[in-house]
Amino acid sequence: MFGARPFWGAQTGPNPTDRAKRGSKRHLICDGRGVPLAIQLTGANRNDSLEAIALVDAIPQLQGARGRPRYRPDCVLGDRGYDAEAIRRELRARHIMPLLAKHNTEHGSGLGRWRWVVERTFAWLNQFRRLRIRYEKRADIHEGLLLLGCALICWNLYRPRRR
């Protein structure tokens, strides 16, 4: 037997879309260019709406050209997985405008014009072969690799281009 600890390590859970195999889910928040601001790792069965406020609170200070650093974004875009009145209330309490797609409405909310930026950032993370499939049993190692992947994405976006 394997003992009391799960075989695939911490922060895994039964995947609802893959015959309940144990897996992980990445929660990501990024800016309008696709620069990752905060990332969290949870079990695959964890609901998106439970991690939304913690993810917004994990955003570091945004240093501009001058003045006080910003602590929060102006607005947050999200798909139907983040549609909950508690999330909207918490975002408004932080003076953030929630632009979240509503459940039980027809598709075409218009958020797809901006939502693709997050999907592109996930695709950039999946280019790193070690992050595409979670091989590590320890969650801290996988989170470290996720942070390294986010740092490499930032470096690629902000390095000067040679002509």
Phi, psi and omega in degrees: 000162183268349181094197186281332182281143179293150185297320183270011173087184182286162178057042170234158179200168180294125181286123182288345182252359185227059175051036176061026172292148181285136181200181182237160177232139178257129175253127188228141170233133183222169179273189185292341179266350182100010178284121181293128179261323179206145179218142178225152180243129178224176175292157184292338181269005181282133181287143181298321186292339179284341183255358188295310184291322177297326179289320177295321179290340181277356180292127178286175177298138178258107183274122177267194180292315180217162173092190181291143176291147180274141180256344184214156176281169177285319181214160179234127176260144179203159179271191185295341179293341182256011182278099175209141182295329179295322178293316179300318181295316180293322178292318178295326177295333177267010180062040177243130180279120179275125173244082186245136178293144183269144173291157175057032171239158180288155182292161182104034180290346181093353181285345179297338177297333181246336184294334182296339180295319179293318179297324177294322178294321174298322177294322176297321177294324180288348175289338175277114190300328182288340181264342182297315176237134181280111178264337186280138175277331180272128183291327182294326178291316180294321177296322176298319177293324175297317178295322176295319177297320177294322178295321178292325176296316177298318180296319179294327181284328187253000178285149178291138181274137175269145180248000000 
